[in-house]
């Protein structure tokens, strides 16, 4: 495992623990959500990074994990969590994760605004990019997949 992989693991662990009180452990598998199968509705937050390094960071999780994040972050009962709350919570987690990863990259880089997609069978694409890092984590029964995509 490289220093960057270790740093990403530390970032994800710190963000999920400090914001949500959830312990996150590396899973070992590096498969994307679409390759895992059986997850139903999933959410992906994506934030672009531009400048000395050009690409994006995505954070994928199940609807259940996004719902837990929204409940915890916004102090809501489960019945009161809206789709917008799920999107806002994952967008903020993605923003924190991407911002901390940006700090590891060459200076000067800029962080864009997070975008959140949801669905049972989707793909997102950053034109001209390829995944350069994919890390999978387990938070209880839930998987969290963090992917760095770099533009050529």
Residue pairs with C-beta under 8 A, 6 or more apart in sequence:
4 104
4 133
5 133
5 135
7 101
7 104
8 101
8 133
8 135
8 146
8 148
9 26
9 135
9 137
11 97
11 100
11 101
12 24
12 97
12 135
12 137
12 144
12 146
13 23
13 24
13 25
13 137
14 100
15 93
15 96
15 97
15 100
16 22
16 23
16 24
16 93
16 137
16 139
16 144
17 23
17 24
19 69
19 72
19 73
19 92
19 93
19 96
20 68
20 69
20 72
20 73
21 72
22 68
22 139
22 140
23 139
24 137
24 138
24 139
24 144
25 137
25 138
25 139
26 135
26 136
26 137
26 138
27 136
27 137
27 138
27 143
28 136
29 36
29 136
30 134
30 135
30 136
31 134
31 136
31 145
32 60
32 134
32 145
32 147
33 39
33 42
33 44
33 60
33 143
33 145
34 121
34 122
34 123
36 143
39 62
39 143
40 62
40 63
40 120
41 62
41 63
41 118
41 119
41 120
42 60
42 61
42 62
42 63
42 118
42 119
42 120
42 122
43 60
43 61
43 62
43 63
43 66
43 86
43 87
43 90
43 116
43 117
43 118
44 58
44 59
44 60
44 90
44 116
44 117
44 118
44 122
44 124
45 58
45 59
45 60
45 90
45 91
45 93
45 94
45 95
45 114
45 115
45 116
46 56
46 57
46 58
46 94
46 114
46 115
46 116
46 117
46 124
46 126
47 56
47 57
47 58
47 94
47 95
47 97
47 98
47 99
47 111
47 112
47 113
47 114
47 115
48 55
48 56
48 111
48 112
48 126
49 55
49 56
49 57
49 98
49 101
49 102
49 105
49 109
49 110
49 111
49 112
50 109
50 110
50 112
51 107
51 108
51 109
51 110
52 105
52 106
52 107
52 108
52 109
53 105
53 106
53 109
53 150
54 150
54 151
55 126
55 129
55 132
55 148
55 149
55 150
55 151
56 98
56 126
56 129
56 148
56 149
57 94
57 97
57 98
57 101
57 146
57 147
57 148
57 149
58 94
58 124
58 145
58 146
58 147
58 149
59 90
59 93
59 94
59 97
59 98
59 144
59 145
59 146
60 144
60 145
60 146
60 147
61 69
61 90
61 142
61 143
61 144
61 145
62 142
62 143
63 86
63 118
64 142
65 139
65 142
65 144
66 86
66 87
66 89
66 90
67 78
67 81
67 86
68 142
69 86
69 89
69 90
69 93
70 76
70 81
70 85
70 86
70 88
70 89
71 77
71 78
71 81
73 89
73 92
74 81
74 85
74 88
74 89
76 85
83 118
86 116
86 118
87 116
87 118
90 114
90 116
91 114
91 115
91 116
92 114
94 114
94 116
95 111
95 113
95 114
97 146
98 111
98 114
99 111
101 148
102 109
102 111
117 124
126 149
126 151
128 151
128 152
129 149
129 150
129 151
129 152
130 149
130 150
130 152
131 147
131 148
131 149
132 148
132 149
132 150
133 146
133 147
133 148
134 145
134 146
134 147
134 148
135 145
135 146
135 147
136 143
136 144
136 145
136 146
137 143
137 144
137 145
137 146
138 144
